[in-house]
Amino acid sequence: MAIAQHIKTRPQKRIDPHQQWKFLESSAATIHRLCRACKAYATVLSIMLLTFASLGFLYIHWSGRTLLSARQNKKC
């Protein structure tokens, strides 16, 4: 209980509304730039994913045709 009596608080400084508004504007601009960059990267990554999925499908299709043609050649 004695320790709590020695705690002193400093008076709170008032924040200038102009500085507060300036901080909010810069924060909003930063978030906007980040969202725009994320959207661009998301577009690029989705195109890359689509490309790799297409290549995977083509590989599976080609492998299936190769296996089927090899199986048919053995039957003859």
N, C-alpha and C positions, 0 to 999 in steps of 0.2 A: 504494500500500500504506500510505503514511503517513496518508492521509485516513481510512482505515478504522479506524485506532487511536484517532481522536478522537471517534468516534460514541459517545454515551452513551444508555443507555435508561433510561426512567423506570420505577419499580416499578409493577406493575399494581395497580389498585384493584379490590377485590372488590365485586361487585354484590350488593346485598341481595336475597335470594330473594323477599321480599315485593314489592319494587319490580319484580323480573323477572316475577313472577306477575301483578302489576297491569298491566304493559305487555302481556303476552300476552292477558289478558282484554279490555283495551280494543282491541287489534288484532283479536281475534276478533269483538268486537261491531261494529267498523267494517266488517269484511269481510261480516258477516251483513247489516248494513243496506244495504251496496252491492249485494249479491246480490239482496236483496228489491226494491230500487229498479230494478235491471236487469231483473228478471223482470216487473215492472209495465210498464216501458217496452217490453219485448219484446212483451208482450201487446197494448199499444196500437198499436205499429208493425205487428204482424202483422194486426190488424184493419184498419188503414189500407191496408196492401198488398192485402188481400183486397178492400176496397172499390174501390181503383183498378183492380185486375184485372177486377172485375165491370163497372165503368164502361167499361173498354177493350173488353171483350167485347161489351157492349151497343152501343157505338159502331160496332164492326166489323159486328155483326149488322144494325144500322139502316142503315149505309152499303151493305151488300150488298143489302138489301131495296130500298133506294132505287134503286140501280143496276139491279137486275133489273127493277123496275117501269118504269123509264125505258126500258130496252131493249125490254121487251114492248110499250110504248106506241108506240115507233118502228116496230116490225114491223107493227102493225095499220094 
